[in-house]
């Protein structure tokens, strides 16, 4: 049984192998969010290519002494200004290129201009070189690798890419994902499939294409053949249910017969009985996700997510735990849903309340956290995030909360 971090790292490595031979396409920058970059992007030139002003004011050489001769010239962003002589200054607008010979900008509101013998003279406070100047090459140096192949792009990346002269970028095609729910009780409509819509939404939010392919009963041959058929048509097959060690848990056995199971079970509660497999005869990857809905979400976002987004890091918010709890068996990471109150942006203390504690609206446990019951408690999805811990925690303890929206995109 792997640790959570080892399992996530192994899945992330599996992603790299899957991308190696993947087809690419070119997309406009407006469509890059969530896409995976296919090739390194190297800066062709220094950026900015010229130093320019970041304030409206006056440009000059900061090593010159006041008063400075103010030339009858105003420099605007679209201009190509003539060089500046020693002891001279020019009016300059925000974004305008600095004339050669200038290395600083004096803000307009800090300047004093006087006229002496029909010549304008500039006075102001002493400046150091490069004051209020966006200096050439300070943003990007020619030859610098700014984006690496395999990196997942975000909307803000369009800013730098366009500054480098890109209107499009080459990305890997999205992964196609088949979702298959197992279990006779679901197949016959006696239980609701709570997992598939959630998993489809996760895959889509991670920038890939999920398709619900229905259900199969607890029949080994049917499960195996259906997984095999889907693996011929999709890059990834995700099954739900049938991952434990019960008499009718056939999903992991089917993956073992169809390919190589990389691991089965992770030291994580809820969500322990996940399995991940390579299906080389089908050129596909498979994830067998446990059927309890909260556990399914937990293990998918913490272990399967790196395959889709290329990241194992978990952003956190610091908070204070309002109720303490113990854990059961040691040696596991326990994922404890919490609601948050307070506002770290305003400087107020952020408080984390375990949703599932008897003092919360969802009364599942008191002293000892119960992942088994909580894994099926759909109201637990109303939490704002979760705490990952391998020990019990006392009330008042500082905790790192992973917001759900940080792992759902």
C-alpha positions in Angstrom: 0.0 0.0 0.0 1.5 3.3 -1.1 1.5 6.6 0.8 -0.7 9.3 -0.6 2.3 11.4 -1.8 4.1 8.4 -3.4 0.9 7.4 -5.2 0.4 11.0 -6.5 4.0 11.1 -7.7 3.6 7.8 -9.5 0.5 9.1 -11.2 2.2 12.3 -12.2 5.0 10.2 -13.8 2.4 8.2 -15.7 1.2 11.5 -17.1 4.6 12.3 -18.5 4.7 9.0 -20.3 1.2 9.4 -21.7 2.1 12.9 -23.1 5.3 11.8 -24.8 3.6 10.6 -28.0 0.4 12.6 -27.8 -0.9 14.6 -30.8 -0.8 18.4 -30.5 -2.8 21.2 -31.9 -2.4 25.0 -32.1 -4.9 27.2 -30.2 -5.4 30.9 -29.9 -4.3 32.5 -26.6 -8.0 33.0 -25.6 -8.4 29.2 -25.5 -5.3 28.2 -23.6 -6.7 27.9 -20.1 -6.2 24.4 -18.7 -4.3 23.2 -21.7 -1.0 21.4 -21.6 1.9 23.0 -23.4 3.6 20.8 -26.0 7.0 22.5 -26.4 9.3 24.8 -24.5 8.8 28.5 -25.1 12.0 30.5 -25.2 12.3 34.3 -25.2 13.6 35.5 -28.6 14.5 39.0 -27.4 14.9 41.1 -24.3 11.6 42.3 -22.8 11.0 45.2 -22.7 13.2 45.8 -25.7 13.7 49.4 -24.5 13.6 51.0 -21.1 10.5 53.1 -20.7 8.8 55.4 -18.1 6.4 54.0 -15.5 5.2 57.5 -14.5 4.3 60.8 -16.2 7.1 63.3 -15.5 10.6 64.2 -16.7 13.4 61.9 -18.0 17.1 62.7 -17.4 20.4 61.2 -16.2 20.0 60.9 -12.4 23.8 61.5 -11.9 23.4 65.1 -13.3 22.9 67.9 -10.9 19.9 70.3 -10.7 18.9 72.6 -12.3 18.5 70.7 -15.6 17.8 72.3 -18.9 14.2 71.3 -19.9 14.1 70.8 -23.6 11.0 71.7 -25.6 10.3 68.0 -26.3 7.6 65.7 -25.0 8.0 61.9 -25.4 5.0 59.6 -25.8 4.8 55.8 -26.1 4.6 55.8 -29.9 7.8 58.0 -30.2 11.4 57.3 -31.0 13.1 60.1 -29.1 16.4 61.6 -30.0 19.3 61.1 -27.5 19.6 63.4 -24.5 22.6 65.6 -23.8 24.2 65.8 -20.4 22.4 68.2 -18.1 19.2 68.0 -20.2 15.7 66.7 -19.3 12.5 66.1 -21.4 8.9 65.7 -20.5 7.8 62.0 -20.8 4.5 60.1 -20.5 3.9 56.7 -18.9 5.0 53.9 -21.2 7.2 56.1 -23.4 10.7 54.9 -24.3 13.5 56.7 -22.4 15.9 58.7 -24.6 19.4 57.5 -24.8 21.3 59.3 -22.1 18.4 59.2 -19.6 18.1 56.7 -16.8 15.5 58.0 -14.4 12.1 59.7 -14.3 11.0 62.4 -11.9 7.3 62.3 -11.1 5.5 65.4 -12.4 4.0 66.2 -8.9 7.5 66.2 -7.4 9.0 68.5 -10.0 9.4 72.3 -10.0 9.9 74.1 -13.3 11.2 77.7 -13.5 11.9 80.0 -16.4 15.3 81.7 -16.4 16.3 83.8 -19.4 13.6 82.3 -21.6 14.9 78.8 -20.7 13.0 76.3 -18.5 14.9 74.8 -15.7 13.9 71.6 -13.8 14.3 71.2 -10.0 13.4 68.2 -7.8 14.6 65.7 -5.2 17.7 63.6 -5.8 17.0 60.3 -7.6 18.9 57.1 -8.0 19.3 55.7 -11.5 16.3 53.7 -12.8 13.8 55.4 -10.6 10.3 54.9 -12.2 11.9 53.1 -15.2 10.8 49.7 -16.6 14.4 48.7 -17.6 15.3 46.9 -20.8 15.6 43.2 -20.2 14.4 43.4 -16.6 11.3 41.4 -17.4 12.7 38.8 -19.8 16.2 38.0 -21.1 16.7 36.7 -24.6 17.3 33.0 -24.6 15.5 32.4 -21.3 13.1 29.4 -21.1 9.9 30.8 -19.7 7.5 27.9 -20.2 8.3 24.2 -20.2 6.7 21.4 -22.2 4.1 19.6 -20.1 3.2 22.8 -18.2 -0.5 23.4 -17.7 -1.5 26.9 -18.8 -3.7 29.4 -17.1 -5.5 32.6 -18.4 -2.8 34.8 -16.9 -0.2 33.1 -19.1 -1.7 34.8 -22.1 -0.2 38.1 -20.9 3.4 37.0 -21.1 2.9 34.8 -24.2 1.5 37.8 -26.1 4.3 40.0 -24.9 6.7 37.5 -26.4 4.9 37.9 -29.7 2.7 34.8 -29.6 -0.9 34.9 -30.8 -1.2 31.1 -30.5 0.5 28.2 -28.7 1.0 24.5 -29.4 -0.7 22.3 -26.8 -1.4 18.6 -26.4 -4.9 17.5 -27.3 -7.2 17.0 -24.3 -7.4 13.5 -22.9 -10.6 11.6 -23.7 -12.0 9.9 -20.6 -14.7 7.2 -20.4 -16.7 7.0 -17.1 -18.1 3.6 -16.3 -20.1 2.9 -13.1 -20.0 -0.7 -11.8 -22.5 -2.4 -9.5 -25.7 -4.4 -10.0 -27.6 -2.1 -7.6 -26.7 0.9 -9.8 -27.1 -1.0 -13.1 -30.6 -2.0 -12.1 -31.6 1.5 -10.9 -32.0 0.6 -7.2 -29.2 2.9 -6.2 -28.4 6.3 -7.6 -25.0 6.7 -9.3 -23.6 9.7 -7.3 -20.1 9.5 -8.6 -20.2 9.8 -12.4 -21.6 13.4 -12.7 -19.0 14.6 -10.1 -16.1 12.8 -11.9 -17.2 14.2 -15.3 -17.3 17.7 -13.9 -13.8 17.2 -12.4 -12.3 15.9 -15.6 -13.9 18.8 -17.6 -12.7 21.4 -15.1 -9.2 20.0 -15.5 -9.3 20.7 -19.2 -10.2 17.3 -20.6 -13.2 15.5 -22.2 -15.3 13.2 -20.1 -18.0 11.0 -21.5 -20.4 8.9 -19.4 -20.6 5.4 -20.8 -23.3 4.0 -18.5 -23.2 1.1 -16.0 -22.4 -2.6 -15.8 -23.6 -5.2 -13.3 -21.4 -7.2 -11.0 -20.4 -9.7 -13.5 -16.7 -10.2 -14.1 -16.8 -11.0 -17.8 -19.1 -8.0 -18.4 -16.9 -5.6 -16.5 -13.7 -6.8 -18.2 -15.1 -6.8 -21.7 -16.7 -3.4 -21.2 -13.5 -1.9 -19.9 -11.5 -3.4 -22.8 -14.0 -2.0 -25.3 -13.8 1.5 -23.8 -10.0 1.4 -23.7 -10.0 0.9 -27.4 -11.9 4.2 -27.9 -10.6 6.4 -25.1 -7.3 7.5 -23.6 -8.5 6.9 -20.1 -11.1 4.6 -18.5 -12.4 5.6 -15.1 -14.5 3.0 -13.3 -16.4 3.5 -10.0 -17.1 0.8 -7.5 -15.8 -2.7 -7.2 -12.3 -1.7 -5.9 -12.3 -3.4 -2.5 -11.9 -7.1 -1.6 -15.5 -8.2 -1.7 -16.8 -11.2 -3.6 -18.3 -9.0 -6.3 -15.5 -6.4 -6.5 -14.3 -7.1 -10.1 -12.8 -3.8 -11.3 -9.2 -4.3 -10.1 -9.2 -8.0 -11.2 -10.4 -6.8 -14.7 -7.6 -4.2 -14.9 -5.0 -6.8 -13.8 -6.1 -9.2 -16.6 -6.2 -6.4 -19.2 -2.8 -4.8 -18.3 -0.5 -3.9 -15.4 -1.9 -2.6 -12.1 0.7 -0.1 -10.9 -0.8 0.1 -7.4 -4.0 -0.9 -5.5 -4.8 0.9 -2.3 -3.3 4.1 -0.8 -2.7 5.0 2.8 -5.6 7.5 2.6 -8.9 7.6 4.4 -11.5 8.0 3.0 -10.6 6.7 -0.5 -8.1 3.9 0.3 -9.0 1.3 -2.4 -8.1 3.1 -5.6 -6.3 1.2 -8.3 -4.3 2.6 -11.2 -3.3 0.6 -14.3 -1.6 0.8 -17.6 -3.4 -1.0 -20.5 -0.6 -1.3 -23.1 -2.5 -3.4 -25.5 -5.1 -0.6 -25.7 -2.6 2.3 -25.3 -4.8 3.5 -22.4 -4.7 4.2 -18.7 -7.3 3.2 -16.2 -8.3 4.4 -12.8 -10.6 2.3 -10.6 -12.2 4.7 -8.1 -14.0 3.5 -4.9 -17.8 3.9 -5.0 -18.5 5.9 -1.9 -19.0 9.4 -3.2 -17.0 11.5 -0.8 -14.2 9.0 -0.8 -14.4 8.9 -4.6 -14.0 12.7 -4.7 -11.2 12.7 -2.1 -9.0 10.1 -3.8 -9.6 11.4 -7.3 -8.5 14.9 -6.4 -5.6 13.9 -4.2 -4.2 10.9 -6.2 -5.7 10.8 -9.8 -5.6 14.6 -10.4 -1.9 14.8 -11.1 -2.4 12.8 -14.3 -4.7 15.4 -15.7 -3.1 18.6 -14.4 0.6 17.7 -13.9 0.7 19.0 -10.3 0.9 17.3 -6.9 1.2 20.5 -4.9 -1.8 21.4 -2.6 -2.3 25.1 -1.9 -3.4 25.8 1.7 -5.0 28.4 3.9 -3.8 28.7 7.5 -6.6 28.4 10.1 -7.4 27.5 13.7 -9.2 24.2 14.4 -12.4 24.8 16.4 -13.0 21.2 17.5 -10.4 18.5 18.1 -10.6 14.8 17.1 -8.7 11.6 17.3 -7.9 9.2 14.4 -8.3 5.5 14.1 -5.6 3.3 12.7 -2.2 5.0 12.4 -0.2 5.0 9.2 -2.8 6.8 7.1 -3.5 10.3 5.9 -6.9 11.3 7.1 -8.8 13.8 5.0 -11.1 15.8 7.3 -13.7 18.1 5.7 -14.0 21.5 7.3 -16.0 24.7 6.9 -14.2 28.0 7.2 -15.2 31.3 8.8 -13.4 34.6 9.2 -11.4 36.4 6.5 -7.7 36.2 6.2 -7.8 39.1 3.7 -9.1 41.4 6.4 -6.7 40.1 9.0 -9.4 38.3 11.0 -8.6 34.9 12.3 -9.7 32.1 9.9 -11.5 29.3 11.8 -11.9 25.7 10.6 -14.8 23.6 11.9 -14.8 19.9 11.1 -18.0 19.1 9.2 -19.0 15.7 10.5 -18.2 16.5 14.2 -21.3 16.2 16.4 -21.2 19.9 17.0 -21.6 20.6 13.3 -24.7 20.3 11.1 -23.5 16.8 10.0 -23.3 14.7 13.2 -21.1 11.7 12.3 -18.4 11.5 14.9 -17.4 12.9 18.3 -14.0 12.0 19.6 -12.7 9.9 16.7 -12.9 10.9 13.1 -15.0 8.4 11.2 -13.9 8.3 7.5 -16.0 5.2 6.7 -19.4 6.8 7.4 -18.3 10.2 6.3 -17.3 8.8 2.9 -21.0 8.1 2.2 -22.4 11.3 3.8 -23.2 13.5 0.8 -23.7 16.6 3.0 -19.9 16.5 3.7 -19.6 18.1 0.2 -20.8 21.4 1.7 -17.4 21.8 3.4 -15.1 24.6 2.1 -12.0 22.5 2.2 -10.2 19.8 4.1 -7.3 19.1 6.5 -4.9 16.3 5.8 -3.4 14.8 8.9 -1.8 11.5 10.1 -2.4 12.4 13.8 -5.2 13.5 16.0 -5.5 17.2 16.5 -6.5 19.4 19.5 -9.0 22.2 19.4 -7.1 25.5 18.9 -4.4 23.8 16.8 -3.2 25.7 13.7 -4.0 23.7 10.6 -3.4 24.0 6.8 -6.7 23.8 5.0 -6.8 22.8 1.3 -9.7 24.7 -0.3 -11.8 22.5 -2.5 -11.6 25.0 -5.3 -7.8 24.6 -5.3 -8.0 21.0 -6.4 -11.1 21.2 -8.6 -9.5 23.3 -11.3 
